[in-house]
Amino acid sequence: MKNILIVSCAAFSVPCNHGPVISIFRQFGGIVCGPTNMSAVQLEAYMNNVNDWSLKIDNKGQQITTNDGYEFPLYVCNSLAYLEIRPYTD
């Protein structure tokens, strides 16, 4: 992929331990359609915990825990971890 803009964006998501939220993502690849890549290292640089280990190895795995305590489940498909998000609405 070439000429991808670096953007700030937002998405609707539902953590395991709170009601729905609008998540703000900074410095992400501006891909208009389809999935984008989230870097665990980038998320962890902002003091979030990313646990994408298999549940067979770590039964507390497959979630992102934010620095303020929100827990977002990760879903695995074809060996890749995904965070379920969608565009937000009014």
CYANA upper distance limits for C-alpha pairs under 8 A (distance plus 0.5 A):
  4 ILE  CA     29 GLY  CA      6.63
  4 ILE  CA     30 GLY  CA      6.43
  4 ILE  CA     31 ILE  CA      7.46
  5 LEU  CA     29 GLY  CA      6.44
  5 LEU  CA     30 GLY  CA      5.53
  5 LEU  CA     31 ILE  CA      8.38
  6 ILE  CA     27 GLN  CA      5.91
  6 ILE  CA     28 PHE  CA      5.87
  6 ILE  CA     29 GLY  CA      5.45
  6 ILE  CA     30 GLY  CA      6.15
  7 VAL  CA     26 ARG  CA      7.06
  7 VAL  CA     27 GLN  CA      5.80
  7 VAL  CA     28 PHE  CA      5.78
  7 VAL  CA     29 GLY  CA      6.72
  7 VAL  CA     30 GLY  CA      6.03
  8 SER  CA     24 ILE  CA      7.76
  8 SER  CA     25 PHE  CA      6.10
  8 SER  CA     26 ARG  CA      4.88
  8 SER  CA     27 GLN  CA      6.15
  8 SER  CA     28 PHE  CA      6.83
  9 CYS  CA     24 ILE  CA      6.37
  9 CYS  CA     25 PHE  CA      5.76
  9 CYS  CA     26 ARG  CA      7.09
  9 CYS  CA     28 PHE  CA      8.09
 10 ALA  CA     22 ILE  CA      6.89
 10 ALA  CA     23 SER  CA      5.90
 10 ALA  CA     24 ILE  CA      4.92
 10 ALA  CA     25 PHE  CA      6.40
 10 ALA  CA     87 PRO  CA      7.97
 10 ALA  CA     88 TYR  CA      8.04
 11 ALA  CA     22 ILE  CA      5.92
 11 ALA  CA     23 SER  CA      5.85
 11 ALA  CA     24 ILE  CA      7.28
 11 ALA  CA     85 ILE  CA      6.43
 11 ALA  CA     86 ARG  CA      6.07
 11 ALA  CA     87 PRO  CA      5.48
 11 ALA  CA     88 TYR  CA      5.98
 12 PHE  CA     20 PRO  CA      7.64
 12 PHE  CA     21 VAL  CA      6.38
 12 PHE  CA     22 ILE  CA      5.04
 12 PHE  CA     23 SER  CA      6.76
 12 PHE  CA     85 ILE  CA      6.07
 12 PHE  CA     86 ARG  CA      5.81
 12 PHE  CA     87 PRO  CA      6.27
 12 PHE  CA     88 TYR  CA      5.35
 13 SER  CA     20 PRO  CA      6.39
 13 SER  CA     21 VAL  CA      6.12
 13 SER  CA     22 ILE  CA      6.74
 13 SER  CA     23 SER  CA      7.32
 13 SER  CA     84 GLU  CA      7.04
 13 SER  CA     85 ILE  CA      5.40
 13 SER  CA     86 ARG  CA      7.31
 14 VAL  CA     18 HIS  CA      7.92
 14 VAL  CA     19 GLY  CA      6.83
 14 VAL  CA     20 PRO  CA      4.90
 14 VAL  CA     21 VAL  CA      6.59
 14 VAL  CA     72 PHE  CA      7.41
 14 VAL  CA     85 ILE  CA      8.48
 15 PRO  CA     19 GLY  CA      7.23
 15 PRO  CA     20 PRO  CA      7.12
 15 PRO  CA     21 VAL  CA      8.09
 15 PRO  CA     70 TYR  CA      6.58
 15 PRO  CA     71 GLU  CA      5.67
 15 PRO  CA     72 PHE  CA      4.88
 15 PRO  CA     73 PRO  CA      7.37
 16 CYS  CA     70 TYR  CA      8.04
 16 CYS  CA     71 GLU  CA      5.99
 16 CYS  CA     72 PHE  CA      6.35
 16 CYS  CA     73 PRO  CA      7.22
 17 ASN  CA     70 TYR  CA      7.01
 17 ASN  CA     71 GLU  CA      6.66
 18 HIS  CA     70 TYR  CA      7.43
 22 ILE  CA     88 TYR  CA      7.50
 28 PHE  CA     38 MET  CA      8.00
 29 GLY  CA     36 THR  CA      7.37
 29 GLY  CA     37 ASN  CA      8.01
 31 ILE  CA     35 PRO  CA      8.19
 31 ILE  CA     36 THR  CA      6.88
 38 MET  CA     42 GLN  CA      8.20
 38 MET  CA     43 LEU  CA      8.17
 39 SER  CA     43 LEU  CA      6.78
 40 ALA  CA     44 GLU  CA      6.50
 40 ALA  CA     50 VAL  CA      6.50
 41 VAL  CA     45 ALA  CA      6.57
 42 GLN  CA     46 TYR  CA      7.49
 43 LEU  CA     47 MET  CA      7.62
 43 LEU  CA     48 ASN  CA      6.25
 43 LEU  CA     49 ASN  CA      8.04
 43 LEU  CA     50 VAL  CA      7.81
 44 GLU  CA     48 ASN  CA      5.17
 44 GLU  CA     49 ASN  CA      6.24
 44 GLU  CA     50 VAL  CA      7.17
 46 TYR  CA     67 ASN  CA      8.32
 47 MET  CA     66 THR  CA      7.77
 47 MET  CA     67 ASN  CA      6.07
 48 ASN  CA     64 ILE  CA      7.56
 48 ASN  CA     65 THR  CA      6.33
 48 ASN  CA     66 THR  CA      4.96
 48 ASN  CA     67 ASN  CA      5.46
 49 ASN  CA     64 ILE  CA      6.17
 49 ASN  CA     65 THR  CA      5.54
 49 ASN  CA     66 THR  CA      6.79
 49 ASN  CA     67 ASN  CA      7.98
 50 VAL  CA     62 GLN  CA      8.34
 50 VAL  CA     63 GLN  CA      6.80
 50 VAL  CA     64 ILE  CA      5.05
 50 VAL  CA     65 THR  CA      7.01
 51 ASN  CA     60 LYS  CA      8.49
 51 ASN  CA     61 GLY  CA      5.65
 51 ASN  CA     62 GLN  CA      5.78
 51 ASN  CA     63 GLN  CA      5.91
 51 ASN  CA     64 ILE  CA      6.63
 52 ASP  CA     61 GLY  CA      6.38
 52 ASP  CA     62 GLN  CA      4.94
 52 ASP  CA     63 GLN  CA      6.93
 52 ASP  CA     74 LEU  CA      7.79
 52 ASP  CA     81 ALA  CA      7.07
 53 TRP  CA     57 ILE  CA      7.14
 53 TRP  CA     58 ASP  CA      6.81
 53 TRP  CA     61 GLY  CA      5.77
 53 TRP  CA     62 GLN  CA      6.40
 54 SER  CA     58 ASP  CA      6.73
 54 SER  CA     59 ASN  CA      8.28
 54 SER  CA     61 GLY  CA      6.79
 54 SER  CA     62 GLN  CA      7.23
 55 LEU  CA     59 ASN  CA      5.13
 55 LEU  CA     60 LYS  CA      7.36
 55 LEU  CA     61 GLY  CA      6.00
 55 LEU  CA     62 GLN  CA      7.40
 57 ILE  CA     61 GLY  CA      8.49
 62 GLN  CA     73 PRO  CA      6.62
 62 GLN  CA     74 LEU  CA      5.42
 62 GLN  CA     75 TYR  CA      7.51
 62 GLN  CA     81 ALA  CA      8.04
 63 GLN  CA     71 GLU  CA      6.96
 63 GLN  CA     72 PHE  CA      5.84
 63 GLN  CA     73 PRO  CA      4.81
 63 GLN  CA     74 LEU  CA      5.38
 64 ILE  CA     70 TYR  CA      8.45
 64 ILE  CA     71 GLU  CA      6.18
 64 ILE  CA     72 PHE  CA      5.56
 64 ILE  CA     73 PRO  CA      7.00
 64 ILE  CA     74 LEU  CA      7.62
 65 THR  CA     69 GLY  CA      6.47
 65 THR  CA     70 TYR  CA      6.00
 65 THR  CA     71 GLU  CA      4.94
 65 THR  CA     72 PHE  CA      6.85
 66 THR  CA     70 TYR  CA      5.71
 66 THR  CA     71 GLU  CA      7.07
 72 PHE  CA     83 LEU  CA      7.84
 73 PRO  CA     83 LEU  CA      7.22
 73 PRO  CA     84 GLU  CA      8.43
 74 LEU  CA     81 ALA  CA      6.27
 74 LEU  CA     82 TYR  CA      5.77
 74 LEU  CA     83 LEU  CA      5.48
 74 LEU  CA     84 GLU  CA      7.79
 75 TYR  CA     81 ALA  CA      5.96
 75 TYR  CA     82 TYR  CA      5.52
 75 TYR  CA     83 LEU  CA      6.92
 75 TYR  CA     84 GLU  CA      8.02
 76 VAL  CA     80 LEU  CA      5.84
 76 VAL  CA     81 ALA  CA      4.92
 76 VAL  CA     82 TYR  CA      6.53
 77 CYS  CA     81 ALA  CA      7.08
 77 CYS  CA     82 TYR  CA      7.92
